[in-house]
Amino acid sequence: YSFFKRLGYDRRVTLAQSIWKPAIVHYEGAAVVEARLENLDAEEAKEKAAAEAPPASTVRVIACTSGQPNCYCKTGRTRAIARFDPATGQELQVYCSASDAARKHGLAPCAVTHVTNGLSPSAQGHHFRYVAEVPWLNSGARAVLHVRDGEAVAEYKSAMAAAQSIFGKASRLNGAVGEVCNGYSDHVEGQEFRWADPRIHPCDYCGTDARADRLLLCDGIGGRCTATAHAECLGIVVPPGDWFCDRCDERRLAGWPMAAAVARSQPRGYFKVRNGVTPQPVVLARARDAAAAAA
């Protein structure tokens, strides 16, 4: 799915209802949808011409900044990173990749990408952002809702756009906005935010998102918990109303408010061993602990 998403496809039906609904044929409970598109050649030629047209604005090209012959930026799979002053928004230094930025500041590469992707406000006091946003990348911009009293009052194309619109053009609180959307904090200066698009996560047990109608999404952390599992993998019947994963249910029984954020240092979103199967997040956590102990 990630591959097709990068190509611009998604799971939503984009054709008008008047086109696809008359062409539905029911067959043994399944629905077969056939769409006959007219003037297909003309549409393809139009799309080809648009793809071959020169870009409206010049692309900023960042040369290799590491000086290493085998730098990861030479693979073409990296994005240039800028370190900036959060007070003024001024760009201080540019790096060809997150790995180069991390190396020069003594950081782990994931610490840099956590900042650029909105998972952390800074990395040991350093603030980073992508030189250019690419919206079709998973790590690129995601639409953000500004929420007040549980209702969306505005939508922005990215955490950066939300921060600049609400806190000022020079604001660089996009990382803090992402922290709220991901459930690591409750608000940014009294303002609440949520991701606009519905989350898509595979089952924590079997690792697939097949049988999506049987996937249970945890309602903990105000709907921001990422725990997901098939009812069959959990060995339960789909419950009515809100449902919580094992960790969020432990918090609920302890009297924690289910809408409250959970700090990054606290465990979240995992299930217990069921039916002899250990959930993948637990397996990975145990493997990391074992590797750290061996080192």
N, C-alpha and C positions, 0 to 999 in steps of 0.2 A: 504493500500500500504506500509506503514512503516513497518508493521509486515513482509510482504514478502521480503522487502528490507533487513531487518536484517537477513533473512534466506538465502540471497544471490541471490534472484530473482529480476529482473527488467522488465521494459516494452519493452526492446529492443529485437528484434528477433536475436537469437544467432546461429540458424541453418544456414548452408550454403544455398545459393539461389538454388543450383542445387537439394537440397533435397525437399524444401517446394514448390518451384514454380510449378513443374509438378503436384503437388497434389492439387492445388487450383481448387475449383469447384464454379462457379458463380451461385447464386440462388437468383432471384428477387433483384438484386443489392447488395446482401451481398456476402462476400467471406468466404468460409469455408475451413480452412487449416487443412489437415490431414498429419501427419508425421509418417511413419512407421520406427521404429528404430530396426535394427537388433542387435543380440547379447545383448539384454537388460539385461539378467541375468548376463552376464560377466561384463558388465559395472557397475551394481549395486554391485556386489561382489568386484570390484576394488575400488569403492567409499567407501564401508564399511571398507575395509582393510586400506585405507588411513585415514579414520576417527578414526580408532582404533589404528593407529600407534602413538608411543610416540612423543611428540613435539620435534622439533629440538633443541630448547633452553629452559632452565628452566624459568618458570614464576615467577616473583617477587611477593611474597605474602606479603601484608601489613596488619598487625594485627590492631584491633580496637585501635584508638589513642584517642578517646574521654573519655573512661572510663565509659560511660553511659550504663546501662543495656538494654535500648531500642534504642540504636544507630541505625541510619538508615542503616549503613553499614552491619548490620546483615540480612538485607533483600536480600542481594546479587544483588541489583540494583544500586549500586554506583561504582564509579571509584576512585582510590586513586589519591590524588592531591599532588603535590610538589611545595613548594615555593623556588624560586631560585634567585641567584644574576644575573641581566641582563648583568653586565659587564663581568663576567667570565663564566657564565653558570653553576656555582657550585650550587648543590642542598643544600638548607639550612635547610629545614624541610619537613617532609612528614605527610600527614593527610589521614585518611581512607575515607574521603568524603569531598565534597565541604562545606557541612553544618558544619563539625567540623572546617575546615579552617576558615570559616566565623565567627564562634562563638569565636574562639581564637583571632581573629583580629578585632572584633567589626564591621564586615561587613555584608551586606545582602548576603545570599547564591547566589542570581542571579548575584551579582557583581563578585563573584569568577568564576562562569561558563561563564560569559561574556568574561573574560580573557582567559580561557582555550579553548573556542570555537572561539576565534579570533575576537570577537565583540568589545573588548576594550583592549588597550595595558597594563593597570594595574588597580588595585583597591586600591585607596588611597596610591599609591606608592609601593604596593606589587605586585610581578609578580608570576603568577602561571602557571603550565602546568600539563597535565596528566602524571602519572608515566609511563604508557604504552599506546601507541596509538592503538585503535581498529578501523580499517578502515570501518567495516560494520555498525558501529553505526552512526546515524544521526549527533551526536555531535563529531564524530571522524574526521579523516583526510579527506579533500576534495582537489581534484586536482586543482592546481592554474596555470594560464597562466601568463607568463611575457610578457607584451605588450609594443611595441615601435611604435609610430606613428600610432596607431590603429591596428597594426598587431601583432599576437602572434609570439614571437621569441623563446620561450622555454616553456616547460610544466614540472611541478613538482608535485609529489604525494601529497604534503601538503604545507600549509603555512610555516611550520617549515623547510621543505626541501628547499623551495624557499629562505627563509631568510638566511639559512646557506650557500647555494650555491652562492648567490649574495653578501652577506654582511660579509661572513666569518663563519668558523665552530663554533666560540664561540657566534655568533649572536643569540639573542633571540627576534628578531623583528617580530616573527610570528604573534603576536597580531596586530601590525601595518599593516602587509600585509593583514590580515583579514579585518581591517578597510577600506582599499582601495577597496578590493573586494566587500564589502557591501555598498560602496558609502558614507562612513562617512568622508573620506579624499581623496585627489586627488592623492597623491603619497607618497612614502617612500624614502626620500633622492634622489628625482628625478626619482625613478623607479615606473612604473605603473603595476598594477596587476588586473586580473579578474578571477572569478571562471571558471573552464574549463567545468563543467557539466551544462547543461541548467537548469534553475530554474523550480521548480514544485510547484505551489501554487494554492489552491482552490479559487473559486470565493469569493470576499469579501462580496457579498450579500447573495447568497444561501448556501455558505459554501461547495460546492462540485466542483470537477474537471471533472464532466460528461460533455459530448459534448465539448471535448477539442478543436475541430476545431472552436468553437465559442468563446473561451476564448481570451480576449484582454489583452495583456501584455504591461504595460506602458513602453515607451521608454525613460522616463526621467532618470536623473542622469546617463547618458551614458549607459542606459539599466540595471541599477542596482536597480531601483525602484521596489519594490515587489508588487505594486498595480496590482490586477488581477480581472477581472470581465467578465461575459458573456455579449455579446452584447444585448441579450434579457433582462437581468437584468438591464442594463443601459437604455433600451428603444431606442437604436440607431441601425443604420445599420453599419456593419463592415466597417470602413473607410480604404481607401487606404493609403499606406505610414505610416509614424510614427504616433503614437497615444499616448496621454498623459492623465494621470488621472487628476482629478480636481486640486489637489495641484500643480502638476508639470505644468499644464496649466496656473495656476495663476503666477507661476514663469516665464514661457515663456512670458506671456503678459507683465510682469514687466521688461523684458529685461535680465533676468538671462540666462546664457549659459546652455543649456540642458544637457551638458556632465559634468558639475561641480558637485562636491560632495556636500552633504547637511549634516551639522553638526548634531550630535546626539541630541543636544538641540532644533533643529528646527523640526517642524511637517513635515511629509512626508507620501506619499503613502496612501491617504484616498480619499473617494468619498463623494459627497453630497447626501442628501436624494433624492431618485428617486422612482417614482411609489409608494409612500407611504411606502417604505422600507428603513430602515436606515442600512448602511453597518456595518458589525460586528466589525471592528476596532473602529468605532465611538461609538458603543454601549458599548464596553469594556472600552474605555477611559472615557466615562461618568460614568460608574459604579465605576471605580477607583477614579474619582474625588469626587463622592458622598460619597464613603467610607472614603476617606481622610477628607472630610468636617465633616462627622459625628463623626470621631475620635477626 
